[in-house]
Amino acid sequence: MPAPDAAILERRDEIVAALRGIVSGEGVISEPNELKPYESDGLTAYRQPPLVVVLPQTTAQVSAVLRWCQANGVKVVPRGSGTSLSGGALPLADAVLLGLSKLTRILDIDYADRIAVVQPGVTNLAITRAVEGAGFFYGPDPSSQIACSIGGNVAENAGGVHCLKYGLTTNNVLGVELVMMDGEIIRLGGRQLDPAGLDLLGVIVGSEGLLGVVTEVTVRILPRPETARAVLVGFPSVESAGRCVADVIAQGIIPAGMEMMDRPAVHAAEAFAKVGYPLDVEALMIVELDGPSAECDHLIEEVERIARANEAVMVRVSRNDAERLAFWAGRKAAFPAVGRISPDYYCMDGTIPRRRLPDVLKRIADMSTSYGLRVVNVFHAGDGNLHPMILYDANQPGELERTEAFGNDILRLCVEVGGVLTGEHGVGVEKRDLMPVMFSATDLSHQQQVKCAFDPDLLLNPGKVFPTLHRCAELGRVHVHRGELPFPELPRF
Ligand SMILES: Cc1cc2nc3c(=O)[nH]c(=O)nc-3n(C[C@H](O)[C@H](O)[C@H](O)COP(=O)(O)OP(=O)(O)OC[C@H]3O[C@@H](n4cnc5c(N)ncnc54)[C@H](O)[C@@H]3O)c2cc1C
């Protein structure tokens, strides 16, 4: 693996001093011990201490840091709360880690326009907390919402259980302030619904920190529905549950959320959260219906009818809000619950057409047998977004490698059945080398031209998303390979 840029490592003291000139006091972290908390994100299988961490407090400081780094050929990795599950915020040994966690102010809330303007370090949940007193909420609700930042949500186009009805981050962001790698500060979109010109905001959402650093976000806030009720439905097989999901959507019903867990996930979640899930079913579905009370009642009847037609063995409707939240508490705790039954787990994220659910789950079960590794399935069933969690023990030689191979096969299967490599966790380093499974060389070249338009020196979050980056000057001469910059192999923990 190519070593980090030795010239940059030699200039470390100079780089630290320059950053201290921009962000004073505790805003620059360079002591090896203090760098440790930053050496990985949510994908803890990979670790790498950064060259230095800088924590600006203003957009002007972010701009000055980027301008200095660009002028001095220093790479930069942006970081929000570090909960990415695809290694998007994994540091590089020869790059500055630019943390946005000190930009935590809510700048404006306008109920008449139904928007909130927030800094990137504000957590997802803090937005809902800030507006719920007035009867509003912010739609996208990743399970990590207590910790993850809105800047990271924008970079990953984060989703959550309520995105089936209320949309992903991209459907709920109206504008951003963005600092380019050369320090220029631009605004894309704003408070209005339909800004003029090319949809560059759409390019930024989901760009995984490769195009610019988000320093302000304008989000849509929504009035809380009059009623919300959840229905727990147990099935004798994953196949019948999968058919039920497809039938509910085909009927024209768009639940606020529709989640599924297989038997091992139900058992792990119940042991952890003790919310009263049935333990004698092969698959458990949680469907939430919201809206006016009469509409909810009607939709619940419809869902129950469709579920019974698909062999449901139990249907339980929440009687009050406490019970509805308890139904969700088990599902939302599924990740920590699985953490208790295995030394390590690797959470995959792929999306498939809903109708292929039964078939894909069967093939994942077969792979589990052939790899000799247990798998637990939770998924945003309504979106066809799978989260198989492969259980492994990193202390057993070769087990991480086997887990990665299993995970790659799952993602290849998602693409094979007409799905995509990622639902909401992003490509990062995790799926970087699988991009050619989904995209041709021409597709990737076009995507890289977008990268070059924003960051021609390829200094922002390099090594993520693209399996190979061509020097921008070489782009277009696709048969000339001397311009290729191979990325280092990933630093395994
Ligand atoms: C237990 C658990 C549950 C999760 N559940 C979900 C879920 O339900 N749905 C979901 O979508 N995700 C989920 N995630 C993944 C993760 O929380 C999301 O991807 C989240 O959006 C990452 O936000 P962050 O602030 O932690 O970003 P980080 O992890 O710090 O960074 C993620 C990426 O964004 C870039 N970035 C961060 N901030 C900025 C910025 N201001 N400007 C430009 N680029 C930036 C980074 O370079 C990196 O590429 C989960 C993670 C965990 C650990």
The ligand as an SDF file (V2000), in Angstrom:
LIG
                    3D

 53 58  0  0  0  0  0  0  0  0999 V2000
  -26.2290    2.9130   15.6510 C   0  0  0  0  0  0  0  0  0  0  0  0
  -26.2820    3.6170   14.3160 C   0  0  0  0  0  0  0  0  0  0  0  0
  -27.4910    3.6830   13.6370 C   0  0  0  0  0  0  0  0  0  0  0  0
  -27.5660    4.3280   12.4000 C   0  0  0  0  0  0  0  0  0  0  0  0
  -28.7810    4.4070   11.7810 N   0  0  0  0  0  0  0  0  0  0  0  0
  -28.8810    5.0820   10.6210 C   0  0  0  0  0  0  0  0  0  0  0  0
  -30.1490    5.2210    9.9710 C   0  0  0  0  0  0  0  0  0  0  0  0
  -31.1840    4.7460   10.4600 O   0  0  0  0  0  0  0  0  0  0  0  0
  -30.1870    5.8940    8.8120 N   0  0  0  0  0  0  0  0  0  0  0  0
  -29.0590    6.4570    8.2550 C   0  0  0  0  0  0  0  0  0  0  0  0
  -29.1610    7.0780    7.1970 O   0  0  0  0  0  0  0  0  0  0  0  0
  -27.8440    6.3310    8.8420 N   0  0  0  0  0  0  0  0  0  0  0  0
  -27.7270    5.6830   10.0020 C   0  0  0  0  0  0  0  0  0  0  0  0
  -26.5040    5.5680   10.6100 N   0  0  0  0  0  0  0  0  0  0  0  0
  -25.3020    6.1160    9.9310 C   0  0  0  0  0  0  0  0  0  0  0  0
  -24.9430    7.5790   10.3070 C   0  0  0  0  0  0  0  0  0  0  0  0
  -25.4780    7.9370   11.5540 O   0  0  0  0  0  0  0  0  0  0  0  0
  -25.4060    8.5460    9.2180 C   0  0  0  0  0  0  0  0  0  0  0  0
  -24.7320    8.2970    8.0070 O   0  0  0  0  0  0  0  0  0  0  0  0
  -25.2010   10.0290    9.5800 C   0  0  0  0  0  0  0  0  0  0  0  0
  -25.7700   10.8300    8.5570 O   0  0  0  0  0  0  0  0  0  0  0  0
  -23.7440   10.4260    9.7650 C   0  0  0  0  0  0  0  0  0  0  0  0
  -23.7120   11.6980   10.4050 O   0  0  0  0  0  0  0  0  0  0  0  0
  -22.4060   12.1710   11.2140 P   0  0  0  0  0  0  0  0  0  0  0  0
  -22.6360   13.5430   11.6910 O   0  0  0  0  0  0  0  0  0  0  0  0
  -22.0550   11.1810   12.2410 O   0  0  0  0  0  0  0  0  0  0  0  0
  -21.3330   12.1880   10.0340 O   0  0  0  0  0  0  0  0  0  0  0  0
  -19.8490   11.6040   10.0270 P   0  0  0  0  0  0  0  0  0  0  0  0
  -19.8650   10.1560   10.3390 O   0  0  0  0  0  0  0  0  0  0  0  0
  -18.9730   12.4540   10.8410 O   0  0  0  0  0  0  0  0  0  0  0  0
  -19.4830   11.8170    8.4930 O   0  0  0  0  0  0  0  0  0  0  0  0
  -20.1760   11.1330    7.4950 C   0  0  0  0  0  0  0  0  0  0  0  0
  -19.7480   11.6790    6.1320 C   0  0  0  0  0  0  0  0  0  0  0  0
  -20.1810   13.0150    5.9930 O   0  0  0  0  0  0  0  0  0  0  0  0
  -19.0840   13.8920    5.7460 C   0  0  0  0  0  0  0  0  0  0  0  0
  -19.4190   15.1150    6.4830 N   0  0  0  0  0  0  0  0  0  0  0  0
  -19.7570   15.2140    7.7920 C   0  0  0  0  0  0  0  0  0  0  0  0
  -20.0770   16.4810    8.0810 N   0  0  0  0  0  0  0  0  0  0  0  0
  -19.9280   17.2000    6.9360 C   0  0  0  0  0  0  0  0  0  0  0  0
  -20.1170   18.5660    6.5990 C   0  0  0  0  0  0  0  0  0  0  0  0
  -20.5330   19.4690    7.4910 N   0  0  0  0  0  0  0  0  0  0  0  0
  -19.8590   18.9520    5.3230 N   0  0  0  0  0  0  0  0  0  0  0  0
  -19.4510   18.0530    4.4010 C   0  0  0  0  0  0  0  0  0  0  0  0
  -19.2590   16.7490    4.6580 N   0  0  0  0  0  0  0  0  0  0  0  0
  -19.5100   16.3310    5.9200 C   0  0  0  0  0  0  0  0  0  0  0  0
  -17.8610   13.1410    6.2190 C   0  0  0  0  0  0  0  0  0  0  0  0
  -16.7130   13.5140    5.4900 O   0  0  0  0  0  0  0  0  0  0  0  0
  -18.2500   11.7030    5.9170 C   0  0  0  0  0  0  0  0  0  0  0  0
  -17.9890   11.4120    4.5670 O   0  0  0  0  0  0  0  0  0  0  0  0
  -26.3970    4.9230   11.8340 C   0  0  0  0  0  0  0  0  0  0  0  0
  -25.1880    4.8560   12.5260 C   0  0  0  0  0  0  0  0  0  0  0  0
  -25.1260    4.2140   13.7480 C   0  0  0  0  0  0  0  0  0  0  0  0
  -23.8010    4.1800   14.4590 C   0  0  0  0  0  0  0  0  0  0  0  0
  1  2  1  0
  2  3  1  0
  2 52  2  0
  3  4  2  0
  4  5  1  0
  4 50  1  0
  5  6  2  0
  6  7  1  0
  6 13  1  0
  7  8  2  0
  7  9  1  0
  9 10  1  0
 10 11  2  0
 10 12  1  0
 12 13  2  0
 13 14  1  0
 14 15  1  0
 14 50  1  0
 15 16  1  0
 16 17  1  0
 16 18  1  0
 18 19  1  0
 18 20  1  0
 20 21  1  0
 20 22  1  0
 22 23  1  0
 23 24  1  0
 24 25  2  0
 24 26  1  0
 24 27  1  0
 27 28  1  0
 28 29  2  0
 28 30  1  0
 28 31  1  0
 31 32  1  0
 32 33  1  0
 33 34  1  0
 33 48  1  0
 34 35  1  0
 35 36  1  0
 35 46  1  0
 36 37  1  0
 36 45  1  0
 37 38  2  0
 38 39  1  0
 39 40  1  0
 39 45  2  0
 40 41  1  0
 40 42  2  0
 42 43  1  0
 43 44  2  0
 44 45  1  0
 46 47  1  0
 46 48  1  0
 48 49  1  0
 50 51  2  0
 51 52  1  0
 52 53  1  0
M  END
$$$$
